[in-house]
Amino acid sequence: MSQTILRTARSFALGAALTLGLATAATAQPNREFERVELGYLDEATRAEVTRRATAGNTHRGVMETIMLNNLQLRLPATEVVAIDFLKTTVVYRAPDGQLRQVRFNPANLSIVQ
């Protein structure tokens, strides 16, 4: 009896882990249409740089966030990019004190406008 329960529990745990792994992998995939729209805001040189660097598991969005963080850190203390809004041309970032702040940026080249 206990062997049956143990086998059932193992099967359930394996199934749950597999389902969770597949769900995580599915949500980690970038939305291609959304990605295409964001790339459309960039000027030709910036788009080419983002596309060139989006390899080996790096997404276009991840590359844009890295460029944005680097540009932020040239002017402001920032530890991470939290959100980028191309329509409002604002980026929300986390300051070293943990506070969330926002600034405007140029969507063509991802530079900070202040």
ChimeraX commands (.cxc) that place a marker at each C-alpha (Angstrom):
marker #1 position 0.00,0.00,0.00 radius 0.5
marker #1 position 2.72,2.52,0.94 radius 0.5
marker #1 position 4.67,1.64,-2.23 radius 0.5
marker #1 position 1.63,2.58,-4.33 radius 0.5
marker #1 position 1.28,5.90,-2.54 radius 0.5
marker #1 position 5.01,6.59,-2.95 radius 0.5
marker #1 position 4.89,5.84,-6.70 radius 0.5
marker #1 position 1.81,8.03,-7.11 radius 0.5
marker #1 position 3.45,10.87,-5.22 radius 0.5
marker #1 position 6.61,10.58,-7.36 radius 0.5
marker #1 position 4.55,10.56,-10.56 radius 0.5
marker #1 position 2.60,13.58,-9.40 radius 0.5
marker #1 position 5.78,15.47,-8.42 radius 0.5
marker #1 position 7.43,14.67,-11.74 radius 0.5
marker #1 position 4.34,15.73,-13.67 radius 0.5
marker #1 position 4.04,18.95,-11.69 radius 0.5
marker #1 position 7.73,19.78,-12.20 radius 0.5
marker #1 position 7.49,19.07,-15.92 radius 0.5
marker #1 position 4.36,21.21,-16.26 radius 0.5
marker #1 position 5.95,24.06,-14.32 radius 0.5
marker #1 position 9.12,23.83,-16.44 radius 0.5
marker #1 position 7.15,23.95,-19.68 radius 0.5
marker #1 position 5.02,26.85,-18.45 radius 0.5
marker #1 position 8.13,28.79,-17.44 radius 0.5
marker #1 position 9.76,28.14,-20.80 radius 0.5
marker #1 position 6.63,29.26,-22.63 radius 0.5
marker #1 position 6.38,32.54,-20.72 radius 0.5
marker #1 position 10.10,33.25,-21.19 radius 0.5
marker #1 position 9.67,33.46,-24.95 radius 0.5
marker #1 position 9.39,37.05,-26.16 radius 0.5
marker #1 position 6.31,38.09,-28.06 radius 0.5
marker #1 position 7.62,38.49,-31.62 radius 0.5
marker #1 position 5.02,41.09,-32.62 radius 0.5
marker #1 position 5.70,43.18,-29.52 radius 0.5
marker #1 position 9.43,42.88,-30.18 radius 0.5
marker #1 position 8.95,43.99,-33.80 radius 0.5
marker #1 position 7.00,47.08,-32.70 radius 0.5
marker #1 position 9.66,48.07,-30.17 radius 0.5
marker #1 position 12.43,47.64,-32.73 radius 0.5
marker #1 position 10.40,49.88,-35.07 radius 0.5
marker #1 position 10.91,52.84,-32.70 radius 0.5
marker #1 position 14.69,52.59,-32.96 radius 0.5
marker #1 position 16.77,54.39,-35.58 radius 0.5
marker #1 position 18.64,52.22,-38.06 radius 0.5
marker #1 position 21.99,52.27,-36.22 radius 0.5
marker #1 position 20.49,51.43,-32.81 radius 0.5
marker #1 position 18.27,48.72,-34.32 radius 0.5
marker #1 position 21.31,47.15,-35.98 radius 0.5
marker #1 position 23.25,47.22,-32.69 radius 0.5
marker #1 position 20.36,45.67,-30.74 radius 0.5
marker #1 position 19.87,42.96,-33.37 radius 0.5
marker #1 position 23.62,42.23,-33.51 radius 0.5
marker #1 position 23.80,41.82,-29.72 radius 0.5
marker #1 position 20.59,39.76,-29.41 radius 0.5
marker #1 position 22.29,36.38,-29.71 radius 0.5
marker #1 position 23.10,33.39,-27.51 radius 0.5
marker #1 position 19.91,33.70,-25.45 radius 0.5
marker #1 position 19.88,37.49,-25.24 radius 0.5
marker #1 position 16.52,38.91,-26.28 radius 0.5
marker #1 position 16.03,42.19,-28.12 radius 0.5
marker #1 position 14.26,43.51,-25.03 radius 0.5
marker #1 position 17.10,42.44,-22.76 radius 0.5
marker #1 position 19.66,44.16,-24.98 radius 0.5
marker #1 position 17.55,47.36,-25.04 radius 0.5
marker #1 position 17.28,47.29,-21.23 radius 0.5
marker #1 position 21.06,46.90,-20.94 radius 0.5
marker #1 position 21.70,49.80,-23.31 radius 0.5
marker #1 position 19.16,51.89,-21.40 radius 0.5
marker #1 position 20.75,51.02,-18.04 radius 0.5
marker #1 position 24.19,51.95,-19.37 radius 0.5
marker #1 position 22.83,55.28,-20.66 radius 0.5
marker #1 position 21.07,55.92,-17.34 radius 0.5
marker #1 position 24.24,55.26,-15.37 radius 0.5
marker #1 position 26.10,57.88,-17.43 radius 0.5
marker #1 position 23.79,60.54,-15.95 radius 0.5
marker #1 position 22.04,59.14,-12.88 radius 0.5
marker #1 position 22.65,56.52,-10.21 radius 0.5
marker #1 position 20.59,53.51,-11.33 radius 0.5
marker #1 position 20.75,49.83,-10.46 radius 0.5
marker #1 position 18.17,48.33,-12.81 radius 0.5
marker #1 position 15.67,49.16,-15.52 radius 0.5
marker #1 position 12.20,48.25,-14.29 radius 0.5
marker #1 position 10.06,49.29,-17.28 radius 0.5
marker #1 position 10.38,50.98,-20.65 radius 0.5
marker #1 position 7.36,52.75,-22.15 radius 0.5
marker #1 position 7.99,53.64,-25.78 radius 0.5
marker #1 position 4.65,55.41,-26.20 radius 0.5
marker #1 position 5.24,57.76,-23.26 radius 0.5
marker #1 position 9.02,57.80,-23.88 radius 0.5
marker #1 position 9.71,57.12,-20.21 radius 0.5
marker #1 position 11.86,54.59,-18.44 radius 0.5
marker #1 position 11.29,53.53,-14.85 radius 0.5
marker #1 position 14.46,52.61,-13.01 radius 0.5
marker #1 position 15.50,51.62,-9.51 radius 0.5
marker #1 position 17.87,54.00,-7.74 radius 0.5
marker #1 position 20.52,52.69,-5.31 radius 0.5
marker #1 position 18.25,53.63,-2.37 radius 0.5
marker #1 position 15.59,51.25,-3.75 radius 0.5
marker #1 position 13.23,54.01,-4.88 radius 0.5
marker #1 position 11.61,53.78,-8.30 radius 0.5
marker #1 position 12.11,56.83,-10.49 radius 0.5
marker #1 position 11.32,57.73,-14.06 radius 0.5
marker #1 position 12.96,59.82,-16.73 radius 0.5
marker #1 position 12.29,60.52,-20.37 radius 0.5
marker #1 position 14.31,58.94,-23.13 radius 0.5
marker #1 position 14.74,59.26,-26.86 radius 0.5
marker #1 position 13.13,56.16,-28.39 radius 0.5
marker #1 position 15.25,56.39,-31.53 radius 0.5
marker #1 position 18.58,55.80,-29.80 radius 0.5
marker #1 position 17.62,54.97,-26.19 radius 0.5
marker #1 position 19.47,58.02,-24.83 radius 0.5
marker #1 position 18.30,59.78,-21.68 radius 0.5
marker #1 position 16.58,63.16,-22.12 radius 0.5
marker #1 position 16.63,65.31,-19.03 radius 0.5
marker link #1:1,2 radius 0.2
marker link #1:2,3 radius 0.2
marker link #1:3,4 radius 0.2
marker link #1:4,5 radius 0.2
marker link #1:5,6 radius 0.2
marker link #1:6,7 radius 0.2
marker link #1:7,8 radius 0.2
marker link #1:8,9 radius 0.2
marker link #1:9,10 radius 0.2
marker link #1:10,11 radius 0.2
marker link #1:11,12 radius 0.2
marker link #1:12,13 radius 0.2
marker link #1:13,14 radius 0.2
marker link #1:14,15 radius 0.2
marker link #1:15,16 radius 0.2
marker link #1:16,17 radius 0.2
marker link #1:17,18 radius 0.2
marker link #1:18,19 radius 0.2
marker link #1:19,20 radius 0.2
marker link #1:20,21 radius 0.2
marker link #1:21,22 radius 0.2
marker link #1:22,23 radius 0.2
marker link #1:23,24 radius 0.2
marker link #1:24,25 radius 0.2
marker link #1:25,26 radius 0.2
marker link #1:26,27 radius 0.2
marker link #1:27,28 radius 0.2
marker link #1:28,29 radius 0.2
marker link #1:29,30 radius 0.2
marker link #1:30,31 radius 0.2
marker link #1:31,32 radius 0.2
marker link #1:32,33 radius 0.2
marker link #1:33,34 radius 0.2
marker link #1:34,35 radius 0.2
marker link #1:35,36 radius 0.2
marker link #1:36,37 radius 0.2
marker link #1:37,38 radius 0.2
marker link #1:38,39 radius 0.2
marker link #1:39,40 radius 0.2
marker link #1:40,41 radius 0.2
marker link #1:41,42 radius 0.2
marker link #1:42,43 radius 0.2
marker link #1:43,44 radius 0.2
marker link #1:44,45 radius 0.2
marker link #1:45,46 radius 0.2
marker link #1:46,47 radius 0.2
marker link #1:47,48 radius 0.2
marker link #1:48,49 radius 0.2
marker link #1:49,50 radius 0.2
marker link #1:50,51 radius 0.2
marker link #1:51,52 radius 0.2
marker link #1:52,53 radius 0.2
marker link #1:53,54 radius 0.2
marker link #1:54,55 radius 0.2
marker link #1:55,56 radius 0.2
marker link #1:56,57 radius 0.2
marker link #1:57,58 radius 0.2
marker link #1:58,59 radius 0.2
marker link #1:59,60 radius 0.2
marker link #1:60,61 radius 0.2
marker link #1:61,62 radius 0.2
marker link #1:62,63 radius 0.2
marker link #1:63,64 radius 0.2
marker link #1:64,65 radius 0.2
marker link #1:65,66 radius 0.2
marker link #1:66,67 radius 0.2
marker link #1:67,68 radius 0.2
marker link #1:68,69 radius 0.2
marker link #1:69,70 radius 0.2
marker link #1:70,71 radius 0.2
marker link #1:71,72 radius 0.2
marker link #1:72,73 radius 0.2
marker link #1:73,74 radius 0.2
marker link #1:74,75 radius 0.2
marker link #1:75,76 radius 0.2
marker link #1:76,77 radius 0.2
marker link #1:77,78 radius 0.2
marker link #1:78,79 radius 0.2
marker link #1:79,80 radius 0.2
marker link #1:80,81 radius 0.2
marker link #1:81,82 radius 0.2
marker link #1:82,83 radius 0.2
marker link #1:83,84 radius 0.2
marker link #1:84,85 radius 0.2
marker link #1:85,86 radius 0.2
marker link #1:86,87 radius 0.2
marker link #1:87,88 radius 0.2
marker link #1:88,89 radius 0.2
marker link #1:89,90 radius 0.2
marker link #1:90,91 radius 0.2
marker link #1:91,92 radius 0.2
marker link #1:92,93 radius 0.2
marker link #1:93,94 radius 0.2
marker link #1:94,95 radius 0.2
marker link #1:95,96 radius 0.2
marker link #1:96,97 radius 0.2
marker link #1:97,98 radius 0.2
marker link #1:98,99 radius 0.2
marker link #1:99,100 radius 0.2
marker link #1:100,101 radius 0.2
marker link #1:101,102 radius 0.2
marker link #1:102,103 radius 0.2
marker link #1:103,104 radius 0.2
marker link #1:104,105 radius 0.2
marker link #1:105,106 radius 0.2
marker link #1:106,107 radius 0.2
marker link #1:107,108 radius 0.2
marker link #1:108,109 radius 0.2
marker link #1:109,110 radius 0.2
marker link #1:110,111 radius 0.2
marker link #1:111,112 radius 0.2
marker link #1:112,113 radius 0.2
marker link #1:113,114 radius 0.2
view
